[in-house]
Amino acid sequence: MTTRTKIAGAVLGAAVAGALALVPLTDDHSGGDAENSNADSSGVVLGSSEKEAVPSFTATDWVSYGDRVAVVRVTAEHERRDPGEETGEETGEETGEETGEEEYLSRTVDLQVRELVWARSDAPALPSTVSFTVDGWQVKDGTKKELASPDTSRLEVGHDYVITFARFSDGAWSPLGSGGVLPYDHGRIGEGEFQGETVTADAYRSTWEERLVPGDEEPMAFRTAGKPATGVQGILRSATPDATAARYFALDPAARYEKVAGAGEPADTFCSVAAPLAVSEDSRLTPDELAAVLTDLAGLAGPGGKDDASALRTYATSLEAGAGDSASVDDTARKASAAGIERKCGTDVGELLPTDTEVDAEGGAGTDGGTKG
């Protein structure tokens, strides 16, 4: 693995968070090459801003993908080499003197949980101590420099942090993502270590304020700067998780976000959802099943389909209330719904009635009287 690949991938243990709605703190023209990355006077090398696998910056992200939020202290750090990598004795004590090439030295940290702040309903219990991989060091020509990622804390020994944790599919606990780690020295969010430097809460808040994007949800780092951990608790208790994420809380955060993002699955469209209603499909739908499809279609009608959406919802409601009794459905809404589907998709849906009911042919709609006109 090249140094460039290692440094680009050294982001807070488990891979996390999608495209960020923030301006990166570095102008990464180098594509992640640590030699060309920004290094401050303290010797900290600021790496590139990488896309992560799960969003982690906003309250919605935290309650959609996080399991627990806690105040923690970093108690120890450990150098960790990749399996099979040469030791310092074999390479001249990590200097790369013979080739002049950069090396990346990985790091793990041990955290002690000091205070539990918030938990998702039915979330697993967080251990009292947690260890995981974080940004390490760049080694070149005998010089070892700390590596940090933009927009987050490096996690250094002796400092406190507020972290939103998630348990991933392998059972390991890790910060949800780079946006889920907030400095917390002296009981104030934003006070302490950030990007390898010591910052004040006011400076921390100003940094995030400069990077807000109008119209986007403000990051937790900005909303909570200067507050105690209870401020995080209050925000999360009133936050609403993404509706799709909430349906998949049984999955780990990465798999859950794939469901939300529709990764690997074609997005539903109005006409793809309406396709089973075609007379030619001969689908068998109960009143409740037809109502569910119509409700989904109402949600996909789009900004210009307000009238169609209203008709679809009205007809769906009458189907649920009438339990298959054709005399109970809203006939005006039914006809408008059928016309709307045919206009949008060119699909012949016939009478748009249930095709699988418990009412016999003499008593009502019948089992064969549905969408076949």
N, C-alpha and C positions, 0 to 999 in steps of 0.2 A: 504494500500500500504506500503511495507517495505521501510526502509531507503535506502537500496541498490537499489531498483527499482526506487525510486525517484531521487537519485543522478545520476544513469545511464541515466535517461531520462531528466535531466535538461540541455538542450542544446539549447540556443537561440530561445525561443519561438516556432515557427512552426518547425516541424520535417523536416530535410533537409539533403542533400548530400550523394552520394554513397560511395563505398570503395575509400579511399584516396590513391593517388599515392605518399605518403610521409611516412617516418618513424615516428611513434608517439613520442612525447616528453617524454612520460613515458612508462616504461615497465610494462604493465598492467597484471601481473600474477594473480591479485586478481579478475579479471573479473568485476571490477567496484566497489568493496567494498570501501567506503570512508575511513574506518579505516585503510586499508592497502595501500591506495593511497599515493602518494608523497606529503608531506607537507613541505614547505620551512620555513626558520627562521622567516618570517613575519607572519606566521600562516595561510597562504592561503593553502587550501587543493586542490590538483590537481586531478580531477576525471579521469575516464577512457575515452579513445577515442572511441566514438560510431560511427557506420555507420549511415549516415543520408539519408534522402529520395530524395535529389536533390544534384547533384554536385555543388560546389561553390568556388573552389580554383583557377581556371584558367580563362583567358580572354574568352575562348570558353564557359566555364560554365556561366560566367556573361552575355554574350550576348545571350546565348541560353535560359536561365531561369530567368534572372533578368529583372526588369521593369525600375528601376531608380537607379542611383548612386548619393549620396549626402554627403556633409560634415555636420555632426551633432554634437551637444553638449548634453551630458547627464545632465539634469537640476534637476532631482529628482529621488529618489528610494523609494519603498514602500514594506514593508513586506506583504506577501500574503499567507494565509493558504488555503489548499484545502478545498472545501465545506464539511461540516460535521466533520472536524477535531477538536479535543478538543482544547480549548483555553489554554493560559498559566496559568490562574487562576485555571483551573481544573487539570492541570498536574504538578503544582509546578513551574510556570513561565518558561516553556520550558526546564527545566533542565534534565528531565528524571531521577531524583534522585532515584525514587523508584525502577526502573527496570535496570538502567544503560544503557539502549538502546539509540542508536543514533536517532536523529530526523532530518528531513529536513525541513527547513523553506524557502519557495519560495519567489521570489522577482520580482517585476515589475519595469521598468524604464521608465521615460518620456524623450523624446528627442526633441530638437528644431532643425529644419532644417535651416542651416546657408547658404548653397550654393548648388545649383543643378549642378551636374558635367556631367551627361550623362543620356540619356533616349532612350529606345527602341522605334522604330517607332510605333505610335499608342498606346503607353503605357498610362495607366490611370494616372491622376495627383496625385502627392504625397502630402499629407496634410502637413501643416507647422509644426505640432507637431505630434509625433507618440509615442505610448506606447505599450509595449509587455513584455512578461515574459522572464527572463534570469536566469543564475545561481544564487543561493541564498546562504544559510548558512547551515553548519552542526552544530548541537547543541548536546553536550554530556557532562554530568556531570557538567552542569552549564556553560560550555564554548561554546561560539559561534564563529565559524571560517568561514571565507569566503571560498566559494567553487568556483573553476574555472575549465574550460575545457581546455584540451591541444590544442595547435595550434590556439588559438584565444584569443580575449580580453574578459574580464569579463564585461565590460561596467560600469564604475564607474563615479559617479557624479563629474562634473567639467572638465572632459576630453573630447577631441574632437576625432572624428573617421570619416573615410571614409567608408561608408556602401553601399553595393548593396542591394537594397530592392526589394521585390516581393509582389504582392498582391495575396493572396491565395483564395481558393474557398469560404471561409466564409466572404470575403470582408476585412479581416484584413491584415494590412501591417506588415511585419517582415523582418529581414535580411534573405537573400537567404539561408545562412548556415554559419557554423563557419568560412569558408574560405572567406566569404564576409564581414568581419569586420576587418578594418585596423586601427591601432593607428594613430592619426594625431594631436598631440599637436605641437604648434609653427609652423604650416603650413608645417610640414615634415612627410611623411608617415613613419611609424616605430618608431616615437618618441611619447612616452606616455605610456599608460597602456596596458600591454600584459600579459595574464595569471595571472592577479592580481598584477603584479609588474610593476614598472616604468622602461622602457628600453630606450636606445638611438637607433637612426636609424641604426647606424653601427652594434650594437650588434644584432638588430632585423634581419638585412640582413644576418649576419653571421649565426644566428640560422637557417634560412631557407636554406642557402647555404649548410649546413651540411646534409640537409634532401632531397636534390634534387635526383631524380631518373633518371639516364641516359636514353634518348629516350622519356621521358614523357614531356609534356608541362610544362614549369616552372610556378609556382603559382604566382598570382598577387602580393602577399606579397613580394616575392623576386624581381620581375621585377620592382616594384615601390618604394622600400625602399629608403628613402632619398629624394624623389621627391615631388613636390607639387601636388595637386589634378589634375592639368592640365595634368600631366603625365599619369594618369589613363584615362583621356578623350582621349588622343592621341592613346593609346593602344586599347581602345574599339572601336574607330572609324574605325580602320583597321582590327579588328577581325571579323571572319566569324562564324555565329551561326551554330550549327549542323543542317544539312539539314532536318532531320525529325522533330526536335524541331521547326524549322521555319515554317513547314507546320501546326503546331498545336499551334500557338501563341494565338489562341482564348481560349485555355485551361489554367488552372492555372498551376504553375510550377511543382507541384507534378504529376498531370495527364499527363502533357507534357513529363516529364521524363519517365513515364511508357510507353508511346508510343515509345520513343527512345530505352529504354531497352527491349521492347517487353514483359513487365511483363504480365503474364497470357495468352500470345499468343504464339503458336508455331512459331519458326523462319521459314521464307521462305527458301526453298531449290530450287536448279535448277529444280529438278524433280517435286516438288509440284507446281511450277509456270507453268511448261510445261504440267502438267496433263490435263488441259482443251483443249489442242491442239490434243489430241488423237482422232482418227477417231471414236472410240467407244463412245466418249462423245457427238458427234454431236453438238458441240458448234457453235453458230452463231456469227462470228466475222467480223466486218467491216475491211477494210484495215488499218485504223488508230488504231483500237483496237488490231489487230494482230501485228502491228508494235510496239505498246506499250508493249505487252507481250514479243516480241522478244528482245526489248531493256532491259527489266528487266532481261531476261535470260542472256544477254551479261554481265550484271553486276554481275551475280552469277556464271559465268563460272569458276572462280577460277584461281589461278596462272598457272595451267597446261593447261588451256583452252583458251590460247591466240588466236589460229587460229579459234576456235569455236566462240569466242566473236567477232572477226573481221567479220566473215561471217554473224553472226546474226545482227550486227549493219548495215552492208552494205545492207542486204536484207530489214531490217526495213526502212532504208532511201529511198530505191527505192519504197517501198510500199507507203510511205507518198507522194512521188513525183508523183507517177503514179495514185493515187486516184482510185485504183481498176482495172486499165487497165493491164491485164495480160501480154500484150506485152511490158509494160514499166518496169516490175520488173527485177531485176538482177537475171537471171535464174541460173547462176553459184553459187551465194551466197545462193539462195533458196535451191538448192539441197544440198549444204554443210551444211546448217542449219538443214535441215531435217535429214541428215545422222548423224549429231552431236547429235541431241536430241535422235534419236533412239539408237545410240551407248551408250550414258550415262544412259538412262532411260529404254530402251527396249520398248519404246512407239511408236506405229505405228501412224505417223502423216500424212500419205498419201503424197499428193503433197504439203502440207503446203501453201495453197493459202487461201485468204479470203473466208468465207462462207456466208457472208451477204453483197452483193454489190448492187448497183443500176443499174448495167449493166445486160441486159437480156442475156439469153443463146445464142442468135444469135450474139450479139454484143461483147461478151467477156467472162469473167470468169463465169458469171451467178450466180444465187443465190444458186445453188446446186453443183457447180463445185469445191468447196474449198478443204478441207482436205481429202475428200473422193477420193481416188486415181482413 
